[in-house]
Amino acid sequence: MTLLRRNLLKLTAAAALSLGASTTMSVAQDVTLRLHQFLPPQANVPKNIIIPWIEKIQEASNGRIKIDHFPAMQLGGKPPELIDQAIDGVADIVWTVSGYSAGRFPHTEVFELPFMMSDAEATSSAYWEMAQKYMVDGEFKDFHLLGAWVHGPGIIHSSDPIMTPEDLNGVKLRAPTRVTNLLFSGMGATAVGMPVPAVPEALSKGVIDATVIPWEVTGALKVPELVTNHLEFGDETLYTTTFLFAMNKAKYNALPDDLKAILDENSGAAFSAFAGKQMQIDDAPGRELALDLGNEVTTLSPEQVDVWRAAAAPTVDKWVEDMKAKGIDGVALIDEAKALIEKYSN
């Protein structure tokens, strides 16, 4: 074999290897998904739930799925628009609060009712199960559901101390959802609905005097630096918020079966339970920060909680009436949700 022929063969082999590598690389990342959500990346949910989920998906797919994360509404719009961004394909995946679209997802509201939740992990499991029964082919039919969970106990954070429902009279209080707006306005507060990223500016400018959020997000929002009083309800939970982790349906359906399987294996019931549990775990550092700053953290006794429970009862009655108008048996839904929460608590 001549030297020229030998060199030509080497060049041909090198070109083939290069072409093969190029083809492999093109296959390695054959799907890119845009994930959009409303909190900064250093907040607990992105840091401890969403980003680890992204990493798992990318690793399990050997890089065939690449997920670009857009936190803090970097793709534009406002948090209440996120679910429609997933439906319309502005984003491929979103994490959002279901209640940001008031009344749009009525079945989710059962978990937001006062004193419904006992534990975020168990309640998230109950929420996922009820979503499969009532919502996936109903109010969630326009998107593909990846996860459904709730946060830990909702806390009242206020400029002035709040101990009783009467203390809410005239207080401008931010609430996240239709149900919580009903609850606090029914107790005499001026309920102000706004997405959670707007809370710091609203507190600092006096637009609101108080807010209800779980401890886990207070650090990212600097709430303990803006107010000095925090009210807990002992072993009870005044309220929680339901979340949606949703994907564009056409984008999901267009995936090859093996990539669908990777998303399915890392989403769903177990992921929802994990996310709820993680949010409640992340309450502790937020609470500790408030104490370190010298803030007043008040925990109500069971007898004091009973006063709030009685004051919250009309909200439940009003919700049942609202559900009846939508053709939903609210009483039966409450009983089913409570039974599922108990089931997953054992």
NORFEN-V551563 format. One record per residue. N is the residue number from 1. RES is the residue in three letters. PHI is phi in degrees with one decimal (none if undefined). OMEGA is omega in radians with two decimals (none if undefined). NEAR is the number of other ideal C-beta (glycine too) atoms within 8 Angstrom. Layout:
N|RES|PHI|OMEGA|NEAR + N|RES|PHI|OMEGA|NEAR
//
This chain:
1|MET|none|-3.11|3 + 2|THR|-71.3|3.12|5 + 3|LEU|-61.7|-3.13|5 + 4|LEU|-63.2|-3.13|6 + 5|ARG|-65.6|3.14|8 + 6|ARG|-62.3|3.14|9 + 7|ASN|-67.1|3.10|8 + 8|LEU|-63.1|3.11|8 + 9|LEU|-64.0|3.12|8 + 10|LYS|-64.2|3.14|8 + 11|LEU|-63.7|3.13|8 + 12|THR|-63.7|-3.13|8 + 13|ALA|-64.8|3.13|8 + 14|ALA|-63.8|3.13|8 + 15|ALA|-65.2|3.13|8 + 16|ALA|-64.9|3.10|8 + 17|LEU|-61.7|3.14|8 + 18|SER|-63.4|3.12|8 + 19|LEU|-64.8|3.12|8 + 20|GLY|-63.8|3.12|8 + 21|ALA|-62.9|-3.14|8 + 22|SER|-63.5|3.14|8 + 23|THR|-65.4|3.13|8 + 24|THR|-61.1|-3.14|8 + 25|MET|-64.6|-3.13|8 + 26|SER|-68.6|3.10|8 + 27|VAL|-76.9|-3.02|7 + 28|ALA|-60.5|3.12|9 + 29|GLN|-127.8|-3.04|10 + 30|ASP|-90.4|3.06|6 + 31|VAL|-135.9|3.03|10 + 32|THR|-119.2|-3.11|8 + 33|LEU|-116.6|3.11|12 + 34|ARG|-102.1|-3.13|11 + 35|LEU|-106.4|-3.04|15 + 36|HIS|-120.4|3.10|14 + 37|GLN|-155.4|-2.85|13 + 38|PHE|-100.7|-3.11|12 + 39|LEU|-103.7|3.06|13 + 40|PRO|-65.6|-3.03|8 + 41|PRO|-64.2|-3.13|10 + 42|GLN|-82.2|3.08|6 + 43|ALA|-67.4|-2.97|10 + 44|ASN|-62.9|-3.10|13 + 45|VAL|-64.2|3.05|14 + 46|PRO|-60.4|-3.04|15 + 47|LYS|-66.5|-2.98|10 + 48|ASN|-106.4|-3.12|9 + 49|ILE|-124.6|-3.00|13 + 50|ILE|-71.9|-3.11|12 + 51|ILE|-64.1|3.03|11 + 52|PRO|-59.5|3.09|8 + 53|TRP|-64.0|3.10|11 + 54|ILE|-57.2|-3.10|11 + 55|GLU|-63.4|3.11|8 + 56|LYS|-63.8|-3.12|9 + 57|ILE|-63.1|-3.11|13 + 58|GLN|-66.3|3.14|11 + 59|GLU|-69.6|-3.11|7 + 60|ALA|-64.3|-3.13|9 + 61|SER|-91.8|-3.09|11 + 62|ASN|53.9|3.09|6 + 63|GLY|84.2|-3.13|8 + 64|ARG|-70.0|3.00|10 + 65|ILE|-106.9|3.05|14 + 66|LYS|-113.6|-3.13|9 + 67|ILE|-116.5|3.07|12 + 68|ASP|-91.9|-3.05|8 + 69|HIS|-95.8|3.10|10 + 70|PHE|-116.8|-3.14|11 + 71|PRO|-81.3|2.97|11 + 72|ALA|52.3|3.07|8 + 73|MET|59.7|-3.09|12 + 74|GLN|-69.5|3.08|7 + 75|LEU|-86.5|3.10|10 + 76|GLY|96.0|-3.12|5 + 77|GLY|85.1|3.14|8 + 78|LYS|-119.6|-3.08|6 + 79|PRO|-49.9|3.12|12 + 80|PRO|-63.0|-3.13|7 + 81|GLU|-89.1|-3.00|8 + 82|LEU|-60.8|-3.08|16 + 83|ILE|-63.9|3.08|15 + 84|ASP|-71.5|3.04|8 + 85|GLN|-64.1|3.08|14 + 86|ALA|-68.9|-3.13|17 + 87|ILE|-66.4|-3.06|10 + 88|ASP|-85.3|3.12|6 + 89|GLY|87.6|3.01|10 + 90|VAL|-61.2|2.99|10 + 91|ALA|-126.3|3.12|14 + 92|ASP|-90.3|3.14|10 + 93|ILE|-137.1|3.06|15 + 94|VAL|-134.7|2.89|14 + 95|TRP|-115.4|-3.06|12 + 96|THR|-152.8|3.04|13 + 97|VAL|-89.8|-3.10|13 + 98|SER|-61.7|-3.11|13 + 99|GLY|-75.3|3.04|16 + 100|TYR|-66.0|3.03|13 + 101|SER|-107.0|-2.95|9 + 102|ALA|-56.1|3.07|8 + 103|GLY|78.3|-3.05|5 + 104|ARG|-77.3|-3.10|8 + 105|PHE|-123.2|-2.97|13 + 106|PRO|-61.4|-3.12|11 + 107|HIS|-64.5|-3.14|13 + 108|THR|-66.4|-3.02|16 + 109|GLU|-66.3|-3.11|14 + 110|VAL|-59.5|-3.12|12 + 111|PHE|-79.3|-3.14|14 + 112|GLU|-92.1|-3.14|14 + 113|LEU|-63.1|-3.10|13 + 114|PRO|-59.3|3.07|11 + 115|PHE|61.7|3.06|9 + 116|MET|-83.3|-3.03|14 + 117|MET|-80.0|3.03|13 + 118|SER|-118.4|-3.09|8 + 119|ASP|-150.4|-3.02|9 + 120|ALA|-66.4|3.14|15 + 121|GLU|-66.5|-3.13|12 + 122|ALA|-64.1|-3.13|12 + 123|THR|-68.0|3.09|17 + 124|SER|-64.8|3.08|16 + 125|SER|-64.2|3.11|14 + 126|ALA|-64.4|3.12|14 + 127|TYR|-60.8|3.13|15 + 128|TRP|-60.4|-3.11|15 + 129|GLU|-63.7|3.13|10 + 130|MET|-69.5|3.08|14 + 131|ALA|-63.1|3.13|14 + 132|GLN|-66.1|-3.08|7 + 133|LYS|-79.3|-2.97|6 + 134|TYR|-113.0|-2.86|7 + 135|MET|-107.0|-3.03|14 + 136|VAL|-57.0|3.12|9 + 137|ASP|-97.7|-3.14|5 + 138|GLY|-115.3|-3.05|8 + 139|GLU|-70.6|3.10|9 + 140|PHE|-101.5|-2.97|13 + 141|LYS|-64.3|-3.07|7 + 142|ASP|-87.4|3.07|5 + 143|PHE|-144.2|3.11|12 + 144|HIS|-96.8|-3.08|9 + 145|LEU|-85.0|3.08|13 + 146|LEU|-98.7|-3.11|11 + 147|GLY|-160.1|3.11|13 + 148|ALA|-148.8|-3.09|13 + 149|TRP|-149.8|3.12|16 + 150|VAL|-126.3|3.06|14 + 151|HIS|-90.3|3.11|14 + 152|GLY|-70.7|-3.05|12 + 153|PRO|-53.6|3.07|13 + 154|GLY|-75.2|-3.06|13 + 155|ILE|-119.0|3.03|13 + 156|ILE|-91.7|3.12|12 + 157|HIS|-113.9|-2.97|14 + 158|SER|-144.3|3.07|15 + 159|SER|-68.8|3.09|8 + 160|ASP|-101.8|-3.13|8 + 161|PRO|-60.5|3.02|8 + 162|ILE|-126.1|-3.13|12 + 163|MET|-120.6|-3.08|8 + 164|THR|-125.8|3.06|8 + 165|PRO|-56.3|3.14|9 + 166|GLU|-62.4|3.14|6 + 167|ASP|-68.2|3.13|10 + 168|LEU|-82.5|-3.10|12 + 169|ASN|-54.9|3.09|7 + 170|GLY|79.9|-3.13|7 + 171|VAL|-76.7|3.05|14 + 172|LYS|-84.8|-2.97|11 + 173|LEU|-121.7|3.08|17 + 174|ARG|-79.3|3.06|15 + 175|ALA|-129.4|-2.99|12 + 176|PRO|-86.5|-2.95|13 + 177|THR|-138.5|3.10|16 + 178|ARG|-59.6|-3.11|10 + 179|VAL|-64.1|-3.13|13 + 180|THR|-70.9|3.03|16 + 181|ASN|-63.8|3.06|11 + 182|LEU|-59.6|-3.09|12 + 183|LEU|-59.6|-3.02|14 + 184|PHE|-79.2|3.05|13 + 185|SER|-67.7|3.08|10 + 186|GLY|-66.7|3.12|11 + 187|MET|-96.4|3.05|10 + 188|GLY|104.5|3.11|10 + 189|ALA|-77.9|2.93|13 + 190|THR|-91.1|-3.05|8 + 191|ALA|-76.1|-3.13|12 + 192|VAL|-119.9|3.11|11 + 193|GLY|-81.9|3.06|10 + 194|MET|-160.4|3.05|9 + 195|PRO|-63.2|-3.03|11 + 196|VAL|-61.5|3.13|13 + 197|PRO|-62.0|-3.12|11 + 198|ALA|-83.1|-3.03|9 + 199|VAL|-62.5|-3.08|14 + 200|PRO|-57.4|-3.13|11 + 201|GLU|-65.8|3.14|8 + 202|ALA|-64.0|3.09|13 + 203|LEU|-68.3|-3.07|14 + 204|SER|-66.8|-3.13|7 + 205|LYS|-95.3|3.12|6 + 206|GLY|76.8|3.07|6 + 207|VAL|-64.1|3.05|8 + 208|ILE|-130.2|3.10|13 + 209|ASP|-100.5|-3.03|9 + 210|ALA|-155.2|3.08|15 + 211|THR|-146.5|3.00|14 + 212|VAL|-116.3|3.09|15 + 213|ILE|-153.8|3.05|13 + 214|PRO|-75.3|3.13|16 + 215|TRP|-59.0|-2.94|13 + 216|GLU|-61.1|-3.09|15 + 217|VAL|-100.2|-3.07|16 + 218|THR|-65.1|-3.13|16 + 219|GLY|-65.7|-3.14|12 + 220|ALA|-62.8|-3.12|10 + 221|LEU|-92.3|-3.13|11 + 222|LYS|59.1|-3.13|9 + 223|VAL|-62.1|3.13|15 + 224|PRO|-64.2|3.06|15 + 225|GLU|-90.5|-3.06|5 + 226|LEU|-105.1|3.04|8 + 227|VAL|-134.3|-3.01|13 + 228|THR|-121.1|-3.11|8 + 229|ASN|-123.9|-3.07|13 + 230|HIS|-139.8|-3.06|15 + 231|LEU|-115.3|3.09|12 + 232|GLU|-107.5|-3.05|10 + 233|PHE|-118.9|3.09|12 + 234|GLY|61.3|3.14|9 + 235|ASP|-84.4|-3.13|4 + 236|GLU|-100.8|3.14|11 + 237|THR|-127.3|3.14|12 + 238|LEU|-61.5|-3.14|14 + 239|TYR|-163.0|2.91|13 + 240|THR|-141.4|-3.14|16 + 241|THR|-125.8|3.10|14 + 242|THR|-95.0|-3.14|17 + 243|PHE|-116.4|3.05|14 + 244|LEU|-125.0|2.99|16 + 245|PHE|-115.1|-2.87|15 + 246|ALA|-124.1|-3.12|13 + 247|MET|-126.4|3.04|14 + 248|ASN|-57.0|-3.00|13 + 249|LYS|-66.2|-3.14|10 + 250|ALA|-64.5|3.14|7 + 251|LYS|-65.3|3.11|11 + 252|TYR|-63.6|-3.08|11 + 253|ASN|-64.2|-3.12|7 + 254|ALA|-80.0|-3.13|5 + 255|LEU|-69.2|2.99|10 + 256|PRO|-64.0|-3.02|5 + 257|ASP|-57.6|-3.09|6 + 258|ASP|-68.9|3.10|6 + 259|LEU|-77.4|3.00|12 + 260|LYS|-58.1|-3.11|10 + 261|ALA|-61.3|3.12|8 + 262|ILE|-65.8|3.07|12 + 263|LEU|-62.2|-3.11|14 + 264|ASP|-63.1|-3.09|8 + 265|GLU|-66.8|-3.08|7 + 266|ASN|-106.1|3.14|10 + 267|SER|-127.9|3.02|10 + 268|GLY|82.1|-2.97|9 + 269|ALA|-63.3|-3.09|8 + 270|ALA|-66.1|3.13|6 + 271|PHE|-65.9|3.14|13 + 272|SER|-63.1|3.11|16 + 273|ALA|-62.3|3.10|14 + 274|PHE|-59.1|-3.08|10 + 275|ALA|-64.0|3.09|15 + 276|GLY|-61.8|3.12|16 + 277|LYS|-61.3|-3.11|11 + 278|GLN|-65.0|3.12|11 + 279|MET|-61.8|3.14|18 + 280|GLN|-71.3|3.06|15 + 281|ILE|-59.3|-3.08|7 + 282|ASP|-76.4|3.03|13 + 283|ASP|-66.7|-2.97|13 + 284|ALA|-58.9|3.14|8 + 285|PRO|-62.4|3.11|10 + 286|GLY|-64.1|3.11|15 + 287|ARG|-64.3|-3.13|11 + 288|GLU|-63.1|3.12|8 + 289|LEU|-62.0|3.12|11 + 290|ALA|-61.3|3.11|13 + 291|LEU|-66.2|3.13|9 + 292|ASP|-61.8|3.13|6 + 293|LEU|-82.7|3.13|9 + 294|GLY|82.7|3.14|5 + 295|ASN|-72.0|3.13|11 + 296|GLU|-94.1|3.08|7 + 297|VAL|-109.3|-3.09|9 + 298|THR|-106.6|3.07|10 + 299|THR|-111.5|-3.09|7 + 300|LEU|-72.6|3.02|12 + 301|SER|-77.2|3.09|7 + 302|PRO|-55.9|3.13|9 + 303|GLU|-66.8|3.09|6 + 304|GLN|-67.4|3.10|10 + 305|VAL|-63.3|3.14|12 + 306|ASP|-59.7|3.09|8 + 307|VAL|-63.6|3.11|10 + 308|TRP|-67.8|3.14|14 + 309|ARG|-62.0|3.12|11 + 310|ALA|-65.5|3.14|7 + 311|ALA|-68.9|-3.12|10 + 312|ALA|-85.9|-3.05|14 + 313|ALA|-56.4|3.12|8 + 314|PRO|-60.8|3.09|8 + 315|THR|-64.2|3.11|13 + 316|VAL|-63.9|3.13|11 + 317|ASP|-61.0|3.14|8 + 318|LYS|-64.0|3.14|10 + 319|TRP|-64.0|3.11|13 + 320|VAL|-59.9|3.09|11 + 321|GLU|-62.9|3.13|9 + 322|ASP|-61.4|3.14|10 + 323|MET|-67.2|3.12|12 + 324|LYS|-59.6|3.12|10 + 325|ALA|-65.4|3.11|6 + 326|LYS|-94.5|-3.12|7 + 327|GLY|81.0|-3.12|4 + 328|ILE|-113.7|3.09|9 + 329|ASP|-81.9|-3.06|7 + 330|GLY|-64.5|3.14|13 + 331|VAL|-62.9|3.12|7 + 332|ALA|-64.2|3.14|7 + 333|LEU|-66.4|3.09|12 + 334|ILE|-60.9|-3.14|13 + 335|ASP|-61.2|-3.14|8 + 336|GLU|-67.3|3.13|9 + 337|ALA|-63.7|3.12|13 + 338|LYS|-62.9|-3.14|9 + 339|ALA|-64.6|3.13|8 + 340|LEU|-68.7|3.11|12 + 341|ILE|-60.9|3.10|15 + 342|GLU|-63.5|3.13|9 + 343|LYS|-57.8|-3.09|8 + 344|TYR|-82.4|3.08|12 + 345|SER|-84.6|-3.08|8 + 346|ASN|-92.1|none|4
//
